[in-house]
Amino acid sequence: MLHIDNLTKAYRRGARANDGISLAVAGGDVLGLLGHNGAGKTTLLNQVVGLVRPTGGTISLLGRDPVAEPAWARSVCSFQPQAHAPLTGVTPRQAIENIGRIRGGQREAVRRRTAELLAALDIEQWADQPGERLSGGVRRLTAFCMAVVEPGRLVMLDEPTNDVDPARRRLLWEQVRVLAEKGRGVVLVTHNIAEAERMIDTVVVLDHGRVTATGTPAALASGRQLRLELTVTAAPPVPAWSLHTSRVGDRLTVTLAEENAQLAVAWAQSVTSHFSLNPVGLEEIYLTLTTNPEAGRDAALVA
């Protein structure tokens, strides 16, 4: 459905927002783009829908070039941008239905779909309130509904859960999975790594415009790294085998490669009697790959 090969976007003075990015999305897949602010995630999405022109590389969307055919690209893609949707003067119901009609949906079908989404995300109580009176979370959920009321073959969501409360975030993730189950390809940008780990099929980690790792959440996290947690009164020197460290109060956390487990235990025993060693999750892997980009060359996997 979407194939990106060696995509580069350079701005003035040579700054590269995207630097040789390659990835692919099939129908029914949910691909998550992870990366710090400024890693190039939004720039990448904007190029797919023809809002930004690449400097180099290729994009193939359903076998066609969205750079050459931006209007067509926007007709087959649904896009929720990072910015809040303009809702001044309209209610959520009106905004969602209007977008559904603009995208070619039949009036009654769009009305039914709008009602389904409002109920599925538990925002019916705000459906007919003026947009300027809504909280940030409800505005964000409304924007998601606008993107998927008449979904394209490819759905792209830029931080869809920003400002959304935990209960409704879960409802939104369920709707993302419904889109995939119906054969849509989904690309989403998120900073909520813990939730993404449970909901997405493929992870692409970006750091300074480059891909540092690609794979399933399980493949990236399983059996590759460990987390050592110690209770210490004073921070000891960090060992050379440490991949990432953090400290909150008297708790020191050290991430390490699995092959260094024995060294880690011996070091921990020399420092304190209060420590634990456990496998890490996707969040720790992400921090390692974005703090130490060179680690991505060994950690990159193919799903």
HELIX and SHEET records of a PDB file:
HELIX    1   1 ARG A   12  GLY A   14  5                                   3    
HELIX    2   2 LYS A   41  VAL A   48  1                                   8    
HELIX    3   3 PRO A   70  VAL A   76  1                                   7    
HELIX    4   4 PRO A   92  ILE A  102  1                                  11    
HELIX    5   5 ARG A  107  ALA A  120  1                                  14    
HELIX    6   6 GLU A  124  TRP A  126  5                                   3    
HELIX    7   7 GLY A  131  ARG A  133  5                                   3    
HELIX    8   8 GLY A  136  VAL A  148  1                                  13    
HELIX    9   9 PRO A  166  GLU A  181  1                                  16    
HELIX   10  10 ILE A  193  MET A  199  1                                   7    
HELIX   11  11 PRO A  217  ALA A  221  1                                   5    
HELIX   12  12 GLU A  258  ASN A  260  5                                   3    
HELIX   13  13 ALA A  261  VAL A  271  1                                  11    
HELIX   14  14 LEU A  282  THR A  291  1                                  10    
HELIX   15  15 PRO A  293  ALA A  295  5                                   3    
HELIX   16  16 GLY A  296  ALA A  299  1                                   4    
SHEET    1   A 3 ARG A  16  VAL A  25  0                                        
SHEET    2   A 3 LEU A   2  ALA A  10 -1                                        
SHEET    3   A 3 GLY A  56  LEU A  61 -1                                        
SHEET    1   B 6 CYS A  77  GLN A  80  0                                        
SHEET    2   B 6 LEU A 154  ASP A 158  1                                        
SHEET    3   B 6 GLY A 185  VAL A 189  1                                        
SHEET    4   B 6 VAL A  30  LEU A  34  1                                        
SHEET    5   B 6 THR A 202  ASP A 207  1                                        
SHEET    6   B 6 ARG A 210  GLY A 215 -1                                        
SHEET    1   C 4 SER A 242  VAL A 248  0                                        
SHEET    2   C 4 ARG A 251  ALA A 257 -1                                        
SHEET    3   C 4 GLN A 225  THR A 231 -1                                        
SHEET    4   C 4 PHE A 275  PRO A 279 -1                                        
END                                                                             
